[in-house]
Amino acid sequence: MPGELVQMVIEVDNTNCEANINWINISINKTVTMRSNGASTSDGGSIYHKQLNGVPARLSRVVHLIL
């Protein structure tokens, strides 16, 4: 809805791993379903997508996003 605020907090704890996380993909998706007379149809898609840098092995990271 217009004027709504979306906040994301992404916490990745890679401190116990030996493998790197190369990237983090996030997205906000919407789905609209319309129903009438026993029938329905849906439409949707991604309204926001972002790729973030990953987290090296033995480290952690917190990302705050306000959209």
Secondary structure, DSSP 8 states (H G I E B T S, - for coil): -TT---EEEEEEE-TT-SS-EEEEEEEEEEEEEEEETTEEEEEEEEEEEEEEEEE-TT-EEEEEEE-
